[in-house]
């Protein structure tokens, strides 16, 4: 039980620190790299879920692989889109940092 609680606390801390770094005034490429650290595992997990559901439904290996790849891309894209407002909060429309 203690391990589960500790994992939850650490997970929330990582999420909050990541959100603060993405919303900070770091250079845009660095904030994009931080966002990818969140989006890539989400895409892998999403691809795994789609693959499992396809196998559970009895789909063949080719269809399963294609659907898993498409699902992974869609879910990673959704994760990046959820982080995009925080990434652009400190930059102007041309990507340059706002000062003031």
BELNORNOR-V569584 format. One record per residue. N is the residue number from 0. RES is the residue in one letter. SS is DSSP state (~ for helix, > for strand, _ for the rest). Layout:
n;res;ss
N;RES;SS
N;RES;SS
This chain:
n;res;ss
0;X;_
1;X;~
2;X;~
3;X;~
4;X;~
5;X;~
6;X;~
7;X;~
8;X;~
9;X;~
10;X;~
11;X;~
12;X;~
13;X;~
14;X;~
15;X;~
16;X;~
17;X;~
18;X;~
19;X;~
20;X;~
21;X;~
22;X;~
23;X;_
24;X;_
25;X;_
26;X;_
27;X;~
28;X;~
29;X;~
30;X;~
31;X;~
32;X;~
33;X;~
34;X;~
35;X;~
36;X;~
37;X;~
38;X;~
39;X;~
40;X;~
41;X;~
42;X;~
43;X;~
44;X;~
45;X;~
46;X;~
47;X;~
48;X;~
49;X;~
50;X;~
51;X;~
52;X;~
53;X;~
54;X;~
55;X;~
56;X;_
57;X;_
58;X;_
59;X;_
60;X;~
61;X;~
62;X;~
63;X;~
64;X;~
65;X;~
66;X;~
67;X;~
68;X;~
69;X;~
70;X;~
71;X;~
72;X;~
73;X;~
74;X;~
75;X;~
76;X;~
77;X;~
78;X;~
79;X;~
80;X;~
81;X;~
82;X;~
83;X;~
84;X;~
85;X;~
86;X;~
87;X;~
88;X;_
89;X;_
90;X;>
91;X;_
92;X;_
93;X;_
94;X;_
95;X;_
96;X;>
97;X;_
98;X;_
99;X;_
